Amino acid sequence: MTGSLVIVGTGPGKPELMTPATRAALAQATDLVGYGLYLDRVIPMRDGQCRHASDNRVELERARQALTLAAEGRTVAVVSGGDPGVFAMAAAVFEALESGDPAWRMLDIRVEPGVTAMLAAAAEVGAPLGGDFCAISLSDNLKSWATIERRLKAAAEADFVIALYNPASKARPHQLGDAFALLRTVKEAETLVLLVRAAGTSEAQVIATTLAEADATQADMRTLVIVGASTTRRVGRWIYTPRGARP
Ligand code: SAH
């Protein structure tokens, strides 16, 4: 098999936050596969580059299409937002590889890291991820809400800083409110909560509030929510979590 497949992430939005390695991989590709909105972030890098844009929800199908193109000898780049391995296409490609044509395993497949939303969001306010943290997607497209609740509760009890991806969408308007209600049963009312919209872009907006006052309707699908640990605090106009368990 002579084709290859690279899975890349565009970063949070600002062109400067796309890595040079990702840019180089995109420049080499004969075919770009991805969600239309992410492909739009990628300026055509060479003549005759084919774009295969698809809807956001058909990830496995898109992954199979990318593997098929690579098996035909094309140089394929699969494009995600942020980092391709964080709630994104890299895992979808490996799922497709696991259930697909065994010959696909001989392909040259690699992943380029990117700047994921929680890093861009944290940088907007200071260093809220400075201590131990975890990331949970609130989307129940691929897992049950009961699983999400179990993980939220465990993360809250262990006093992790919690980064919440996919906090809301039109199809799932209640989930962030339900998540806040659950976290309030474990964490202090004064726990800092950040809602960072369009992090790492020129339109970035930050709402810094407390768990008691956090308003789930202020988040949309371009928002990353960070729920602080007990040690997460303000200093001047910044917010950070100390590296140790300083009281
Ligand atoms: N692979 C992506 C995440 C895909 S899940 C990454 O690494 O960033 C999609 C979710 O990511 C969104 O619902 C939102 O919660 C978050 N997100 C993506 N880009 C964002 C941005 N610029 N600002 C804030 N949140 C963002």
Residues whose N, C-alpha, C, O or C-beta is under 5 A from the ligand:
A	BS01	SAH	P12 G13 S80 G81 G82 D83 V86 F87 A88 V115 T116 A117 L164 Y165 N166 P167 V196 R197 A198 A199 M221 R222 T223 L224
